[in-house]
């Protein structure tokens, strides 16, 4: 306990206060399990916000990282290397797009998509320069850069960080009529998450994405889907848009593409969009480096070869059914797709963090979203037995008296 407290105090003293972590100090991870500094084991039911779909330290991904690290780690985009082209081919074939533009983080990839949309608006659609508009949805989360918080509807994400980037129109999520009414001659694209993760696992009405696809095609507007968190099997399909048979014009991916060991993200589109970029228009020192390419290749292979999308679909349905069966007096709603589940706590029952802390004390790691929602998103390599073990604890925590000291 003393060692853990010293680590927490050191981090809090020297680090900028931008997070409010649960009080646990982790030192090791393997599969779906992590161990703290005192030797206690926990079932990871957050997976680094869907970064660890393949689990902690998947052997195939770790081997790819180590083998490439012993050969060549970085060339920048000034030179070719023997890994990145293979990565480009693999991800384009997997997603069905003609071109890829690699980046590092999800936020960088969304920023890149915004730049692609704006240049396309000027050079292809003919929207006057500096007049392009992008429609986004309320309660969105795309990252923390100035441009991305400029279209956030969460006051805390914006407070004190203005002035903001113009050019965004906000409509309600899940309302296709409102979206179509917001389209103007200067509208270049619609940018959205197929399921809002940070917003509290908000699932739109059935058929919504299909409606948005039809509306965007009707009006000559690009559809951009941010699948940074929902991609690579998280919702029970390789990509969440596949639940409705939708293919966007631009697909943004990240998180699990790096297999939990390295930041890898990408923007995918056909050549008719990607050709708006010329050398010098955009770039990144680290993006597409050989180490990232090797890791990304292994990460994709694990998702496909181990059928993690199918596992997420099967276990996600089972998990949701069992959560509903708990019939907790504190729960307002349970929602999600695949192993991407939100449990919304009634306001009168307090905040979700209270329940997350109770679960922590009993060996389960999860995190709250927007104060009232418990997010459950375990690594997709989780077994049914491990899920059943978690469900017993979740049931106990969601049914025992509030503020009880029993079991921690």
N, C-alpha and C positions, 0 to 999 in steps of 0.2 A: 504493500500500500504506500509506503514511504517513497519508493522509487517512482511509482505512478504519479504521485503528487508532485514530486520534483520535476518530472517531465512536463506535466500540465502547467506548472508555475513558470517554467522556463519558456514554454511556447507562448503563454499568455503575456509574459513580461516583454519578450523581444519581438513578438509578432504583432502585426496590425490586427485590430479586432474586427474582422470581417465575417466571422462565423461564430456559431454557438454550438460547438460539438457536444454530443453526449459524453458523459464522464467515463470514458474507457480509453486505455492506451494500448493499441494493437502492435504486435511485434512479428506476427507470422500468419500466413494464410495458405490454405491448400483446398482446392475444390470449393465447397460451399462453407467451409469452416475457417474461422480465424481465432487466434489465441492472443490474449493480452499479456502484459508484462509480468503478471502474477501467475500465469499458467492456466488461467480460466479459458475455456473454449466457448465460442458463440457461433450460432448459425447466422450467416450473413443473409439477411432478407432485404438488402438494399442494392447490393452488387455495384456499389460506386455509381449510383444513378444510371444503371444499365451499361456501365463500362465493362463489367465483368460477366457478361453473358456466358462466356466459356469457363467461368470459374477462376479462382485465384491460382496463378502460376500453372496454367495448363502446360503439361510437359512439351507438347508439340510447339507451342508458341514460345516458351522459354528457350527451347533448343534452337529455334529459328533466330531468336534474338542473340543468343550467345554465339552461334556460328557466324552470323553476319558481323557481330561486334569484333570478332577476331580477324575479319578480313578488311572491311571498309565501312565506315559509319556515315560519312558525309562527303558530298561533292559540291553541294549547292546546285542550282539549276544552270550553272555555267558550263557543266560538262555532263556527258552521258555516263550511265553506269549500267551494270549487268543485271540489276534487280528491278528497277523502276518500270521498265517497259513490260515486264512480265506481270507486275502488279496492275498496270494500266489495262492490259488485255483481260486479265481475270475479272476485275471489277466491272468493266464494261460488258463483258459477256454475261456476268451474273445478274446485272441490273437491266440489261437490254438497251443501254445508251451507247452512242457512237463515240463520245469523248468524255474524258475525266480531267478535272483540274484539282490536284491534291493540295490539301492544306494540313494544318496541325490540330487545331481545336475546333469544336463545333461552332463557337462564336465566329472564328475566322472564316469558316466555310459559309455561314449565313451571310456575313459581310461580303464575301466573294460573290454569292448569288445575287445580292442586291446590286453590286457593281455590274454584273452581267446583264441583269434586267434593265438597268438604266442605259447602258450602252446599246443594247438591243432596241430599246424604245426610241433612241435617237437615230440610229443608223439603219434600222429595219422598218420599224413601224412609222417612223417619221414624226414622232412627238417632238415639239420644239425643245431645244436644249434647256436643261434645268427645270423642265416642267413635268417630268414623268412622275406619276403617282403609283404607289403600291398599296393595295388594300390588305390589311392585316386584321386579326381577330382579337377582341377583348380577352383579357386573362392570358395572353400569350406569354411565352418565355423563349427568347432566342439567344440570350447571352447578356454580358455585362458591359459591352463597349458603348460609347456614346451614341452611335447610330442605333444600336439595338435597343437600348433603353429609351430611345426617343419615341418608339411606338409601343412601349409598355403601358399598361393601365394600372400598374401597382405604384402607388405614390412613393413608397420608400425607395424603389429602384431609381426614381428620378430626382428625388429631393436633393437639392444642392449641387446637381451636376449639369445644369443648363449653361448656355443655350443648347437647344437640341437640333438634330438634323431634321429638316422639313421633308415633305413628300410622302407622308403616310396617312391613310384614311382608315379609321378603326370602325369595325362593324361587330355585332354580336356573333359569338362562335355558335355554329349550328343553325344559323338562320340564313338559308340560301336566298330568300326573297330580299332581305336587307342587303345582302352582298350584291345582288344584281342591280338593285336600285342605286348603289354607291358607285357603280361604274360610270366613268365620264370619258370624253374623248382623249383625255390625257392618262387614262389608266393603262399601265404597262403590265401589271401582274397582280396576282393574288398570292400572298405568302402565308402559309399556316402550318401548324402541326396537325397530323391526322387525329391524334389524341393528345390533349394537353397534359403533359406530365407534371411539370413544376406547378401548374395551376391546380393540381389536385386530382389527377387521373380523370379528366373530364372527357367522356366519350360522346361524340355528337350523335344525333339521331341517325338511324339506319338510312342509307341512301344519300346522306349529305355530301359525301365526297364525290359521288357520281353526279349529283346535281351541280356541284361546283365545277367539275370537269366539263359538263355540258354548257354551263354558262360562260366559262372562259373561252371555250372553242367558238361559241356563238358570237362573242364580242371581240375576238382576236386578241385575247389577253392571255398572258402566260400563267400557268399554274405551277407554283413552286411549293414543294412539300419539304418541310423540315422534319426528317426522320432521324435526327441525331440520336434521340433517346428511344424511339420506337423501332428502329431498324435492326436487322440481323437477328430476327426470331423473337424479339421481346413480346410481341402481341399474338403469337401463334401463326404468323405468316412471316416470310423472310422480311417483307416490309408491310407496314400496316395498311397502306393503300391497296394492297392486293386483296384485302377482305371484300372490296367492292369492285375489283377488276379495273382499277384506275391506274393509269400511267401518267404522271405529271410531265410537264415540259422540262422542269429542273428538279432534281432530287438531291437533297443535302444529307450527308451521312457523316457519322463520327463515332465517338464513344467506343462501342464494342468492336469497331474496325481496328482498334489498337490492342484488342485482347487483354486489356487491363495492365499492359506493361509499357506502353509507349503511346503518346498522343498522335493519332492518325485520323484525318477527316478528309472529305472530298466533296466536290460538286460535280454532278453528272448531268449531261444534256446532250442533245444531238448537235451535229456540226453546224446546223443552221443558226444555232444560238451561240455556241462556243467560238465560232469563227469571228465574232465581234472583237475578240482579243487579239492584239498584235504584240510581238516581243516588246517588253517594257511597260505594257499597260498594267500589269499586275505581277506579283511575285512574292516569294517568301524564302528566306535563307534555308530553313529546315524542311520545307514542304517537299514531299516526294523523295526524300533522301533514301539511300539504299537500306538503312536500318529500318526505317518506317515501312518501306516496301516489303521487306522480308517478313516483318511482323504482321503487316496487313494481309499478306498472302496466307500466312499460317492461320490467322484469325478467321478469315473467310472459309478456309478449308475445314476447320473444326466445326463451324456452324453448319456447313453443308453435310460433311461426312458423318457427323454424329447426330444428324437430324434434329437439331436443337429447336427449330421452328415447330416441328411436329410434337416434340416433347412439351414445349411451352403451351401449345394448343390443348393437349390432353390433360396435363397437370393443372393448367389454368382453369379449365372448366371444373375440374374436381375441387380445386382450392376454393373457387367462388361458391360452389354448392355447399361445401362444408362451412364456410364463413356465414352464409345465410342461415344455415341450420342452427348456428349458435344462438340466434335470436337475442342478441345482447340488448339490454335496456338503454345502453349508452350510444348505440349506433343509429344514425339517421339513414345512411344509405351505403350500399356496397356496390362498386362499379369497377369495370375494367375489361380488358381483353388479354387472353393468354396469361402469362405470369407478370402482369402489369396491373396491379389491383390497388384501389383506394378504398379505405374504410373511413367514411365521414362520421365524426363524432358530433352528437347533438350539442349545441352551444351550452345548454343547461347542465351538461355533464362535464364541462371544462374543456381544456385544450388537448389536442392530440399528443402533445409532447409528454404529458403526464403518463399516458398509456405506453408511449415509446420507452420512457424511463423504467416503467414496471416490467416491460418485456426485456429490456437490457438486463435487469437484475435476475431474470430467469433464463438468460442464455440466448436471447434473440436480438439481433440488431436490425433496426428499421429507423425511419425518419419521418418527421411530420412535414406537411405542406400546407401553406396558407392557414396555419394555426389549427384547423379542425380536421385535417385528413391524415391518417396513417398510411404511408406508402409501403406496399409490399412488392418487391421486385427482386426475387432471389436469383442467383446464377441459374441459367437454364439447364445446367448439369445436375440439378437437385433431383433426388430420387423420391418416389412416393413415400417410402418409409421416413425419410427426413422431413418431408412435408407433413406427414401425420404427427411426427414428434412436435413440430412447430405448432400444429393446430391444437394439440392438447394444451399447450401453454397459452396460446392466443385465447382459447375458450376460457381458461381460468382467469386471465387478466380482464377479459371483456365481460365477465359475469360477477366477479367478486366485488364486495362493497367498495365504493370509492374511498380513496385515501386509507385503505387497509394496509397495515404493515405486514400482513401475512405474506410469506414467500418473497420478502424483499420489498 
